[in-house]
Amino acid sequence: MTTKPKAQKFRIRRSTSAASPAENAQPSEPAAQPQPAAVQPARPAPAPEAPPTPRPASGEVDSARTVSAETDIDAIRQEGLTGRQLRMARRVAQKTGLAVTSDFDAVRQLRQRGIDPFQRGNVLELVTPNDNQTQAAANQMQIATAKVPAEQAKVQLPQTVQRKQTMPSTHVGAHDNPAERRASEIRRIQQDIARRRRKNIASLFGRLAMFVILPTIAAGYYFFVMATPMYGTKSEFVIQQAEASGGGGLGSLFQGTGLANQTDSTTVQSYMTSREAFLRLDADHGFTEHFSDPNIDAIQRLDVDATREDAYAVYQDHIQIGYDPTEGILKMEVIAADPLKSQEFSEALIGYAEEQVDQLTQRVRDDQMAGATTNYNTALQRRDEALAILVAAQADSGTSAIGAEPAALQQRITTLQIELDQERINLASLEALSNPLPSRVEAAEAVIALLEGQISALRAELSSGSSGSVVSNEAALRVAEENYAFEVANVQAALAQLDSARIEANKQVRYLSVSVAPIAPDEATYPKSFENTVLAFLIFAGIYLMISLTASILREQVSS
């Protein structure tokens, strides 16, 4: 019995035959697309060795190199590598030209050669191998997948036996070569991708031609060839207001600007595009008859039996009125098939606008003047009545001055009263004598009685009389005079109000000033063939894009 050296280890194989490399290898991943060729050159396949001699059934003793390889493989198994990493290692080994028996053996041999099987550069080289490396890898795979003899010689333990490495046969069919199959699958996938790409591009161009290019060509043909030339007459006018003589406040800030007449301008704009203006223009100048001319193309022509709404729609399309609020200018363009007819329509519409501007403020002016005139006439009538009453009062009182007659009567009474007092003093002095003369006393008493009677008569005349008392006549005259003065003041106020109303009415007056007169053009203004064709292309392209995006989103939602 021989002793075993301490430097070597042995292992007992219980199987009677060695497993083939193809059986130990794990299933490989489906073929990937070709990548750039590996850096290392392909190694020639070694010649197949003779099958080993049969071994004793009891087992065999491996060499130290074999045991070391198995130990490394066990250590690699303990690393917990994934199946994807192992398959990548096998592919790198095949590209390098190594004969491996398993995925773990591929990792071991690559590491012994200093190659990292999981490096990105090495993985990318697996995709597109060149012909030489593909043939070398195929040869190595043929060698690795060769059958191993079913039985090997068995020796008695503890004899150490040197194992001979047997190489598989290189005669493998083209269909059994994984590299060839992978390259064939890659070519087939690339051809299918290219075919589908060509098909998609052809389908895209077909849809574009159907939904974008052909409609654009049809629109361009109409605009360049079939469309009837149209002539547009342009004009500009502004609505002005009479300048105020004075005034202030917030309203004066916008005076003289376009904002002051914005309401009037928008009203006139609305009127000129209304059915009323259309009916007047049609009745006066034959708008419908002009656009029913058979010389106009079928798209722009108005049918002979067209309804009023159809004619009004054509009117709205061919009468274009814009308003600039910053400047207060109304811009109008009238389009017709005849330049002279276009100018005629434009002048008629401007005349309609002037009438409409006059009607805007006519009612306000009439109302203001009517009220002021009525008030003034009423004040004049009442003043005349008051003057008649004053004249009658003056006739009754006998004087035209208020207080003259009562003052005269009062003065006479005062004079008589003074004389009466003197006579009474004389009478008292006569009676004071010891022997007064009776004649003188009687004369003094007679004078006193006469003065008292006269004073009583004057006082009676002042308070009452045949035609009324002086006081009542004076009161009536005073009232009549005050009424007359009041009515005169009313007449003056009504006259001032009438003047103010006349001024305000003048302020309300609007004028339509034509800044750009309508002149017929000497060449066709419409259609703008190139611009309209480009616009049609953009419209059709936008519609197609929206439909395509909507269909794509719906397909994605349905498939998900």
C-alpha positions in Angstrom: 0.0 0.0 0.0 1.5 3.2 -1.1 1.5 6.4 1.0 0.1 9.6 -0.3 2.2 12.7 -0.4 1.1 15.4 2.0 1.0 18.1 -0.6 -1.8 16.5 -2.5 -5.4 15.9 -1.9 -7.6 13.2 -3.3 -11.3 12.7 -4.0 -13.3 9.6 -4.7 -15.6 9.7 -7.8 -18.6 7.5 -7.3 -19.8 7.8 -10.9 -18.6 5.3 -13.4 -18.4 7.8 -16.2 -17.4 11.5 -16.5 -20.2 13.9 -17.4 -19.8 15.7 -20.6 -19.3 19.5 -20.7 -22.6 20.0 -22.5 -24.4 18.3 -19.7 -22.7 20.3 -16.9 -23.4 23.6 -18.7 -26.6 25.5 -17.8 -29.1 26.5 -20.4 -27.9 29.6 -22.3 -29.9 32.7 -22.9 -31.4 33.5 -26.3 -29.2 35.0 -28.8 -28.4 38.6 -28.4 -27.7 41.1 -31.1 -24.1 41.3 -32.4 -21.6 43.6 -30.7 -18.0 44.6 -31.6 -15.4 41.9 -31.8 -13.4 40.8 -28.8 -9.9 42.2 -28.4 -8.1 38.8 -27.8 -7.5 36.7 -30.9 -9.3 33.4 -31.4 -7.3 30.3 -30.3 -7.2 27.3 -32.5 -9.1 24.3 -31.3 -6.9 21.6 -29.8 -6.8 18.2 -31.4 -9.0 15.6 -29.8 -7.3 13.2 -27.4 -7.7 9.5 -27.2 -10.3 8.4 -24.7 -9.0 7.5 -21.3 -8.5 3.9 -20.2 -11.1 2.4 -18.0 -10.7 2.9 -14.3 -11.6 0.6 -11.5 -15.2 0.9 -10.4 -14.1 1.8 -6.9 -13.0 5.4 -7.8 -10.1 7.5 -8.8 -7.8 10.0 -7.2 -7.6 13.5 -8.8 -4.4 15.5 -9.2 -3.6 18.6 -7.2 -4.4 20.8 -10.2 -7.8 19.2 -10.6 -8.6 19.5 -6.9 -7.5 23.1 -7.0 -9.9 23.8 -9.9 -12.7 22.2 -8.1 -12.0 24.2 -5.0 -12.0 27.4 -7.0 -15.3 26.5 -8.6 -16.8 25.8 -5.1 -15.6 29.2 -4.0 -17.2 30.8 -7.1 -20.5 29.0 -6.3 -20.4 30.5 -2.8 -20.3 34.0 -4.4 -23.9 33.8 -5.2 -23.7 34.8 -8.9 -26.9 35.2 -10.8 -27.8 33.1 -13.8 -27.4 36.2 -16.1 -23.9 36.7 -14.9 -23.0 33.1 -15.4 -24.4 33.2 -18.9 -22.4 36.3 -19.6 -19.2 34.6 -18.3 -19.8 31.6 -20.6 -20.2 33.9 -23.6 -17.1 35.8 -22.8 -15.2 32.6 -22.5 -16.6 31.4 -25.9 -15.5 34.7 -27.5 -12.1 34.3 -25.9 -11.7 30.8 -27.2 -11.6 28.9 -23.9 -12.8 25.3 -23.5 -15.1 25.3 -20.4 -17.1 22.6 -18.9 -19.6 24.9 -17.0 -20.5 28.5 -16.3 -18.5 28.4 -13.1 -15.5 27.0 -14.9 -15.8 29.8 -17.4 -15.6 32.4 -14.5 -12.6 30.6 -13.1 -10.6 30.4 -16.4 -11.4 34.0 -17.3 -10.2 35.2 -13.9 -7.0 33.1 -14.3 -6.4 34.9 -17.6 -7.0 38.3 -16.0 -10.3 39.0 -17.7 -13.2 40.3 -15.8 -16.3 38.5 -17.3 -18.7 41.2 -15.9 -16.8 44.3 -17.2 -19.0 46.5 -19.5 -16.4 46.4 -22.4 -16.2 42.7 -22.4 -20.0 42.4 -22.3 -20.4 44.8 -25.3 -18.0 42.7 -27.3 -20.5 39.8 -27.2 -23.0 41.4 -29.6 -21.3 41.6 -33.0 -18.4 39.1 -33.3 -16.4 39.0 -36.5 -16.2 35.9 -38.6 -12.8 34.6 -37.2 -13.9 34.9 -33.6 -17.3 33.3 -34.5 -15.6 30.4 -36.1 -13.2 30.0 -33.1 -16.0 30.2 -30.7 -17.9 27.6 -32.7 -14.9 25.3 -32.7 -14.5 25.7 -28.9 -18.2 25.0 -28.4 -17.8 21.9 -30.6 -14.9 20.7 -28.5 -16.8 21.5 -25.3 -19.9 19.7 -26.3 -18.2 16.5 -27.5 -19.2 13.3 -25.9 -17.0 11.9 -23.2 -16.5 8.1 -23.1 -19.2 6.4 -21.1 -16.8 4.4 -18.9 -13.4 5.1 -17.5 -11.0 2.9 -15.9 -11.2 2.6 -12.2 -8.2 2.1 -9.9 -8.0 0.9 -6.4 -7.7 3.5 -3.7 -5.5 5.2 -2.5 -3.6 5.1 -5.8 -3.1 8.6 -7.3 -4.0 8.7 -11.0 -3.2 11.5 -13.3 -6.4 12.5 -15.2 -6.1 13.1 -18.9 -8.1 15.9 -20.4 -10.1 14.7 -23.3 -11.3 17.2 -26.0 -14.6 16.8 -27.7 -14.9 16.3 -31.4 -15.0 19.3 -33.7 -17.4 17.8 -36.1 -20.7 19.5 -35.2 -23.6 20.4 -37.6 -24.3 24.0 -38.5 -27.7 23.8 -36.8 -26.1 22.6 -33.5 -23.7 25.5 -33.3 -25.0 28.2 -30.9 -23.0 31.0 -32.4 -24.3 30.2 -35.9 -27.9 30.0 -34.6 -27.4 33.3 -32.7 -26.0 35.1 -35.8 -28.8 33.7 -37.9 -31.4 34.9 -35.4 -29.8 38.3 -35.3 -29.8 38.7 -39.0 -33.4 37.6 -39.2 -34.4 40.1 -36.5 -32.5 42.9 -38.2 -34.2 42.1 -41.5 -37.6 42.0 -39.9 -37.0 45.4 -38.2 -35.8 46.9 -41.5 -38.8 45.5 -43.3 -41.2 46.8 -40.7 -39.5 50.2 -40.7 -39.8 50.4 -44.5 -43.5 49.4 -44.2 -44.2 52.0 -41.5 -42.5 54.7 -43.5 -44.4 53.8 -46.7 -47.6 53.8 -44.7 -46.8 57.2 -43.2 -46.1 58.8 -46.5 -49.3 57.3 -47.9 -51.4 58.8 -45.1 -49.6 62.2 -45.5 -50.3 62.1 -49.2 -53.9 61.2 -48.7 -54.8 63.6 -45.9 -52.4 66.5 -46.3 -50.6 66.7 -49.7 -53.5 65.9 -52.0 -56.0 68.3 -50.2 -53.3 71.0 -50.2 -52.7 70.5 -54.0 -56.5 70.7 -54.6 -56.7 73.9 -52.5 -53.7 75.4 -54.4 -55.2 74.5 -57.8 -58.4 76.3 -56.8 -56.7 79.4 -55.6 -54.3 79.7 -58.5 -56.5 78.5 -61.3 -60.2 78.4 -60.6 -60.9 81.3 -58.1 -62.5 84.4 -59.5 -60.4 87.6 -58.9 -62.0 89.9 -56.3 -61.3 93.6 -55.9 -61.3 95.2 -52.4 -61.9 98.9 -52.0 -60.6 100.3 -48.7 -61.8 103.4 -46.8 -61.3 104.9 -43.4 -63.6 107.4 -41.5 -63.9 108.7 -38.0 -66.9 109.9 -36.0 -66.2 113.4 -34.4 -68.0 115.3 -31.7 -68.4 119.1 -31.4 -65.8 120.5 -29.1 -67.2 121.8 -25.8 -66.6 125.4 -25.0 -65.4 124.6 -21.5 -66.0 122.3 -18.6 -63.8 120.0 -16.5 -63.9 116.9 -14.5 -63.1 113.3 -15.5 -65.0 113.5 -18.8 -62.7 116.2 -20.1 -59.8 113.8 -19.8 -61.0 111.7 -22.7 -62.2 114.6 -24.8 -60.6 114.6 -28.2 -59.6 110.9 -28.0 -61.0 107.8 -29.5 -62.5 106.7 -26.2 -64.8 109.7 -26.2 -66.7 108.4 -29.3 -66.2 104.7 -28.7 -69.9 104.0 -28.2 -70.9 105.8 -31.3 -68.2 104.1 -33.4 -69.2 100.6 -32.2 -72.9 101.4 -32.8 -72.1 102.5 -36.4 -70.0 99.4 -36.9 -72.8 97.2 -35.8 -75.3 99.0 -38.0 -73.1 98.7 -41.1 -72.9 94.9 -40.6 -76.6 94.5 -39.8 -79.4 93.1 -41.9 -80.9 96.6 -42.2 -77.8 97.9 -44.0 -77.7 94.8 -46.2 -81.3 95.2 -47.2 -80.8 98.8 -48.0 -77.7 98.1 -50.1 -79.4 95.2 -51.9 -82.5 97.3 -52.7 -80.5 100.4 -53.8 -77.5 98.8 -55.6 -78.3 95.2 -56.3 -75.8 93.4 -54.0 -77.5 89.9 -54.5 -77.7 90.3 -58.2 -74.0 91.2 -58.5 -72.8 88.1 -56.6 -75.2 85.9 -58.6 -73.3 86.6 -61.8 -72.5 83.3 -63.6 -68.9 84.5 -64.3 -68.1 84.1 -60.6 -66.7 80.6 -59.6 -69.1 78.2 -58.1 -67.7 78.5 -54.6 -68.0 82.2 -54.3 -71.1 82.6 -56.5 -74.5 83.1 -54.9 -77.3 80.9 -56.2 -80.1 82.5 -58.1 -82.7 81.0 -55.7 -80.6 81.7 -52.6 -82.4 82.7 -49.5 -82.0 86.0 -47.8 -79.8 84.4 -45.1 -77.4 83.0 -47.7 -77.1 86.4 -49.3 -76.6 88.0 -45.8 -73.8 85.5 -45.1 -72.1 86.5 -48.4 -72.5 90.2 -47.3 -70.8 89.5 -44.0 -67.9 87.8 -45.8 -67.4 90.6 -48.3 -68.0 93.6 -46.1 -65.2 93.8 -43.5 -65.4 96.6 -41.0 -62.8 97.0 -38.2 -62.6 99.5 -35.4 -59.3 100.9 -33.8 -60.2 101.9 -30.2 -57.0 103.8 -29.7 -57.5 106.2 -32.6 -61.2 105.9 -33.0 -60.9 105.1 -36.7 -63.3 102.8 -38.5 -61.6 100.9 -41.4 -63.9 99.3 -44.0 -63.0 97.1 -47.0 -65.7 96.2 -49.5 -64.9 93.2 -51.8 -66.7 92.7 -55.1 -66.0 91.0 -58.5 -66.0 94.4 -60.2 -63.8 97.3 -59.0 -66.4 100.0 -59.8 -69.1 98.0 -58.1 -66.9 97.7 -55.1 -66.4 101.5 -55.0 -70.2 102.0 -55.4 -71.0 99.7 -52.5 -68.4 101.4 -50.3 -69.8 104.9 -51.0 -73.3 103.8 -50.3 -72.4 102.2 -47.0 -70.6 105.5 -45.9 -73.8 107.4 -46.7 -75.8 105.0 -44.6 -73.3 105.5 -41.8 -73.7 109.3 -42.0 -77.5 109.0 -41.7 -77.1 106.7 -38.7 -74.7 109.1 -37.0 -77.2 111.9 -37.4 -80.0 109.8 -36.0 -78.0 108.8 -33.0 -78.3 112.3 -31.3 -81.2 113.8 -33.1 -83.7 112.6 -30.6 -81.6 113.8 -27.6 -81.2 117.2 -29.2 -84.9 117.5 -30.0 -85.9 116.5 -26.5 -83.5 119.0 -24.9 -84.6 121.9 -27.2 -88.3 121.0 -26.9 -88.3 121.2 -23.1 -86.4 124.4 -22.9 -88.6 126.1 -25.6 -91.8 125.0 -23.8 -90.5 126.4 -20.5 -89.6 129.7 -22.1 -92.9 130.1 -23.9 -94.8 129.4 -20.6 -92.7 132.0 -18.7 -93.5 134.6 -21.4 -97.2 133.9 -21.1 -97.3 134.1 -17.3 -95.3 137.4 -17.5 -97.8 138.9 -19.8 -100.6 137.9 -17.4 -98.8 139.4 -14.4 -98.3 142.7 -16.3 -102.0 142.9 -17.1 -102.9 142.5 -13.4 -100.3 145.1 -12.5 -101.8 147.6 -14.9 -105.3 147.0 -13.6 -104.1 147.5 -10.0 -102.4 150.8 -11.0 -105.7 151.9 -12.6 -107.6 151.1 -9.5 -105.2 152.9 -7.2 -104.9 155.9 -9.6 -101.1 155.9 -9.4 -98.4 153.8 -10.8 -96.1 154.2 -7.8 -96.7 152.0 -4.8 -97.3 154.0 -1.6 -97.6 157.5 -3.2 -101.4 158.1 -2.5 -101.3 156.8 1.1 -98.3 159.0 1.7 -100.1 162.1 0.3 -103.2 161.4 2.4 -101.1 160.9 5.5 -99.3 164.1 4.9 -102.5 166.1 4.6 -103.9 164.5 7.8 -100.7 165.4 9.6 -100.9 169.0 8.4 -104.6 169.3 9.5 -103.7 167.7 12.8 -101.1 170.4 13.4 -103.5 173.2 12.6 -106.1 171.5 14.9 -103.6 171.6 17.7 -102.9 175.3 17.2 -106.6 176.1 17.2 -107.2 174.2 20.4 -104.3 176.1 22.0 -105.9 179.4 20.9 -109.3 178.4 22.2 -107.7 177.4 25.5 -105.9 180.8 25.8 -109.2 182.6 25.1 -111.0 180.7 27.7 -108.3 181.5 30.2 -109.1 185.2 30.0 -111.4 186.7 32.6 -113.7 188.2 30.1 -113.1 186.6 26.7 -115.0 187.7 23.7 -117.7 185.3 22.8 -117.3 185.8 19.1 -113.7 184.9 19.1 -114.4 181.8 21.2 -117.1 180.7 18.9 -114.9 181.3 15.9 -112.1 179.2 17.4 -114.5 176.4 18.2 -115.9 176.5 14.7 -112.4 176.2 13.2 -111.6 173.3 15.5 -114.8 171.5 14.5 -114.0 172.1 10.8 -110.4 170.7 11.2 -111.7 167.6 13.0 -114.2 167.0 10.3 -111.6 167.3 7.6 -109.2 165.0 9.4 -112.0 162.4 9.8 -112.9 162.6 6.1 -109.2 162.1 5.1 -108.9 159.1 7.4 -112.1 157.7 6.1 -110.8 158.1 2.5 -107.5 156.4 3.5 -109.3 153.3 5.0 -112.4 153.1 2.7 -113.8 154.6 -0.4 -116.2 154.1 -3.3 -113.6 152.3 -5.3 -112.0 150.7 -2.4 -109.7 151.9 0.3 -106.3 153.3 -0.5 -104.7 150.6 1.7 -106.4 147.7 -0.2 -105.6 149.3 -3.5 -102.0 149.7 -2.4 -101.8 146.1 -1.3 -103.2 144.8 -4.6 -100.8 147.0 -6.5 -97.9 145.8 -4.5 -98.9 142.1 -5.1 -99.3 142.7 -8.8 -96.0 144.4 -9.1 -94.2 141.6 -7.2 -95.9 138.9 -9.4 -94.8 140.8 -12.4 -91.2 141.0 -11.2 -91.3 137.2 -10.4 -92.5 136.4 -13.9 -89.9 138.6 -15.4 -87.3 136.6 -13.5 -88.8 133.4 -14.7 -88.7 134.6 -18.3 -85.0 135.4 -17.9 -84.3 132.0 -16.3 -86.2 130.2 -19.1 -84.3 132.2 -21.7 -81.0 131.2 -20.1 -82.1 127.5 -20.0 -83.0 127.7 -23.6 -79.6 129.0 -24.5 -77.9 126.3 -22.4 -80.1 123.6 -24.1 -79.1 125.0 -27.5 -75.4 124.8 -26.5 -75.8 121.2 -25.2 -77.6 120.2 -28.3 -74.8 121.5 -30.4 -72.4 119.5 -28.3 -74.4 116.3 -29.0 -73.9 116.7 -32.7 -71.8 114.0 -34.4 -70.0 114.3 -37.7 -68.7 111.5 -39.9 -65.4 112.6 -41.4 -63.9 110.4 -44.2 -60.2 110.3 -43.8 -59.5 107.8 -46.7 -61.9 108.0 -49.5 -63.0 104.8 -51.3 -61.1 104.4 -54.6 -61.5 101.4 -56.9 -58.3 99.3 -57.2 -56.8 98.6 -60.7 -55.8 95.0 -60.0 -57.3 92.1 -58.1 -56.8 92.0 -54.4 -58.0 88.5 -53.7 -57.5 85.6 -53.7 -54.0 85.6 -52.1 -53.0 82.3 -53.7 -49.7 81.5 -52.0 -50.8 82.6 -48.5 -54.0 80.7 -48.8 -52.3 77.5 -50.0 -49.8 77.6 -47.1 -52.6 78.2 -44.7 -54.5 75.2 -46.1 -51.4 73.0 -45.7 -51.0 74.1 -42.1 -54.7 73.4 -41.4 -54.6 69.9 -43.0 -51.3 69.1 -41.3 -52.7 70.2 -37.9 -55.9 68.2 -38.3 -53.9 65.1 -39.3 -51.5 65.5 -36.3 -54.4 65.8 -33.9 -56.1 62.8 -35.3 -52.9 60.8 -35.2 -52.1 61.7 -31.6 -55.7 60.9 -30.6 -55.6 57.5 -32.3 -52.1 56.7 -30.7 -53.4 57.6 -27.2 -56.5 55.5 -27.7 -54.5 52.5 -28.9 -52.2 52.8 -25.9 -55.1 53.1 -23.5 -56.8 50.1 -25.0 -53.7 47.9 -25.1 -52.9 48.7 -21.5 
